[in-house]
Amino acid sequence: MPLHEAENLTYFEILNTMRRPGGLSARPRDMSMQSVTDPSSASGAMPSDGAQVPPVPQPGRVALFLDLDGTLAEIRPDPGLVAIPHATLDILARLDQALDGALAILSGRPGVDLDRLLQPLALPYAAGHGAEWRGRDGRVTQAPPPPGLPAVQAALQAQVEHWPGVWIEAKGHGVAVHFRGAPEYGGRVEAAVREVAGRHPLDFDVQPGKMVFELRPRGVDKGQALRRFMQGAPYAGRTPVAVGDDLTDEAAFIAARQAGGFGIKIGAGPSAAPWRLDDPRALARWLERLAAPAPESGPAISKEQPWAD
């Protein structure tokens, strides 16, 4: 399915389309918009899945929305072991200034985790996929947790306690079941999460991810969070750029596209994002160029983006 057809679908319709053979294609239309490759790279080959390395835009024109796990930091078997490299934190500090504050973190983690991982920075964020919110003014607002959350967490804990390598991550507004340590349990984890979610259809959506299935509050996703940021200063009027590595980030890619911007996918896999970087290190190099570009280094990104017809 071409991307221009996909942009009118809902988030979950996009995910279902991506799972079908042929999936979702997202190729740049204007191939004259030269891809930007790392100078130390031995080749300028197009990354996997047909998406190009993104150009470096003029920072005064864009609003940047970044995932954390798998994007700013490498994924670890235990989320508690994740750390953002000090060099990346330094880049983020400079980038926040270069973008005049039009920078925010979109993550499934709670806000307290984001502040711990990003310290000494205190960036605006949409935590819990958007259930928890901090704007540029520093004020934090939260949606109330779904009423079924305690029952859901207890039911899932009872389901998985005898599955070695499977564990529960309690979140402020949801719960995640990880099976990275036991991939053979993936089918059972998915069935358990969907069965428990079915008992609370008004409270939760099932969110697949990398070796995890998560229950998050119904109607809350990174796409809605991006749209909320774009309604106010300093984000309004800029071109949104969303960066992430997982299925949770597809909603942000779609929202950015609908607002005249684009997504950057980190790593392999089908995506609604037309641009791609290999890993968090490649993203850090791209962010560093965005934080301090030469005046002529990056094309201005307008509302007309290079996507396929």
Secondary structure, DSSP 8 states (H G I E B T S, - for coil): --HHHHTTS-HHHHHHHHHSTT------S-TTS-----TT-S-----GGG-B------GGGEEEEE--BTTTB---SSGGG----HHHHHHHHHHHHHTTT-EEEE-SS-HHHHHHHHTT----EEEGGGTEEE-TT--EEE----TTHHHHHHHHHHHHTTSTT-EEEE-SS-EEEE-TT-GGGHHHHHHHHHHHHHT-TTTEEEEEETTEEEEEETT--HHHHHHHHHTSTTTTTSEEEEEESSGGGHHHHHHHHHTT-EEEEESSS--S-SEEESSHHHHHHHHHHHHS--TTTS----SS-----
